Amino acid sequence: MKATGIVRKVDELGRIVLPIELRRTLDINIKDPVEIYVDGDFIMLKKYEPACVFCGSAKDVTEINGKNVCAKCLNEIKKL
């Protein structure tokens, strides 16, 4: 993990502001979903990208009955 040197306070509603420099670098825009991960006492934020439920790929994903499936896995399913 790389330290940024940026420190922010949590407000009374539990929110923090992500600095514009980080949002630009990570391509996080207004209303973009962000995933929250916890590893011990670390909290990690990651821009949410829907991934295939079978292989985990985030490339060329389509939602089918509420599940994300990539084109490659969809083609494999069609062969069955």
C-alpha positions in Angstrom: 0.0 0.0 0.0 1.2 3.5 -0.8 0.7 6.4 1.6 -0.7 9.6 0.1 0.0 11.9 3.0 -3.6 13.1 2.9 -5.5 13.2 6.2 -9.3 13.8 6.4 -11.6 13.9 9.4 -14.8 11.9 9.7 -17.8 14.2 10.0 -20.7 13.7 12.4 -22.5 11.5 9.8 -19.5 9.3 9.3 -18.5 10.7 6.0 -15.1 11.6 4.6 -14.3 13.6 1.5 -12.0 12.0 -1.1 -9.7 14.6 -2.5 -10.3 15.6 -6.1 -6.7 14.5 -7.0 -7.5 11.0 -5.9 -10.9 10.9 -7.6 -9.3 12.1 -10.9 -6.5 9.6 -10.6 -8.8 6.7 -9.9 -11.6 7.9 -12.3 -14.2 8.2 -9.6 -16.9 10.6 -10.6 -20.0 11.9 -8.8 -22.5 9.1 -8.1 -20.0 6.4 -9.0 -20.4 3.3 -6.7 -17.4 2.5 -4.4 -16.7 -0.8 -2.8 -15.5 -1.0 0.8 -13.1 -3.7 1.9 -11.8 -4.4 5.4 -8.5 -6.2 6.1 -7.8 -6.3 9.8 -7.7 -2.7 10.8 -7.4 -1.3 7.2 -10.3 0.1 5.2 -9.8 0.0 1.5 -12.0 1.8 -1.1 -12.2 0.7 -4.7 -14.3 2.0 -7.6 -17.0 -0.6 -8.1 -16.9 -2.4 -11.4 -19.4 -5.2 -11.9 -17.6 -8.5 -12.5 -18.7 -11.9 -13.9 -20.0 -14.2 -11.3 -18.2 -17.1 -13.0 -14.7 -15.9 -13.8 -14.5 -12.4 -12.1 -13.7 -10.5 -15.3 -15.0 -7.0 -15.5 -14.7 -6.8 -19.3 -17.8 -6.9 -21.5 -20.2 -7.8 -18.6 -24.0 -8.1 -19.1 -26.6 -8.5 -16.3 -28.8 -11.5 -16.7 -31.5 -12.1 -14.0 -29.6 -9.9 -11.6 -26.2 -11.7 -12.1 -23.3 -10.3 -14.1 -21.9 -12.6 -16.8 -19.1 -11.7 -19.2 -19.3 -12.5 -23.0 -16.8 -15.3 -22.8 -18.7 -17.2 -20.0 -22.0 -16.5 -21.8 -20.6 -18.1 -24.9 -19.4 -21.1 -22.8 -22.9 -21.4 -21.3 -24.5 -21.4 -24.7 -22.3 -24.4 -25.7 -23.8 -26.5 -22.9 
